Amino acid sequence: LCSNGACKPGKAVSCNDQNPCTADTCDPKKGCANTPTTAKCNDGNACTEGDVCKAGACVAGKPPKCDDGNVCTTENCDPKGGCLGVANQIPCSDNDACTVGDRCKDKKCEPGKAQICDDGNPCTVDACDKVKGCTNVASTAPCSDNNACTTGDTCSGGVCKAGKQVVCNDNNPCTIDSCD
């Protein structure tokens, strides 16, 4: 505006082009200048990291690592919300060797059925250790070797050992005594 015979400056020109990848300046002779930069920027996509400016535009970086360390979630990336862990129902391990058929449910590994540790040997004590799994320890319990001619059979080293021979003497000299 002219004032008292002289030209007075008006309001400053806004050179902001709303582009985060340009440096906005004003040259009194040339006017606005919007020079491209190599600054960090955000492309608005939550599924990229390390976005940078190139030639005046924001260029997407690499995808984020969305692994939450939970086998019971399947990781996805939503451009607006970022990394998401969606519950799955895949087989898993509850780190207990005494369960089998563990499966994911509600983002947690749920134990399966109890491990059956019976080895069918009456001369072992069958148990389950949460770390080692099934254990079958030799016992010294009474047992039967399925021979009717022995009595007092006992377990030794995980095997049923025959006891004493059954005496089948009927004290009759006219019979042959034997055991079947």
C-alpha angles and dihedrals in degrees: 000000000000114000127174090348096308134097111246122198118255129210117321115261114247109232095180107128092185089241113129089201096066133070105228117213138154123226112202090223103035102029126219120012122190106190119191116244136195094226126139113268142170118245090197093248113117089201094071131068132195096026113184137188119254125174091347096308133098109247120204118249128212124305116267122251101252098182107129092185092244114123088199093066130068109215121226133167123229113200090223102035102030125216116013129185109212117197115250135186102224126139113274141166122252087197091246112119089199094071130066131193096033112180138186118255128167091355092304133099107246118203118249128213123320115272111250107229100174106127092187092243113125089201095066132071106228119211141145127239114202091226105032099033122215119017124190109188120188114250136198095223124138113268142165122250088197091244113122090201094069130065134192095032114182138187119254127170091352094304131100108244121204117251128210121326114259111246109229100182111139090182091239112128090202095065132069107229119214141146125235 
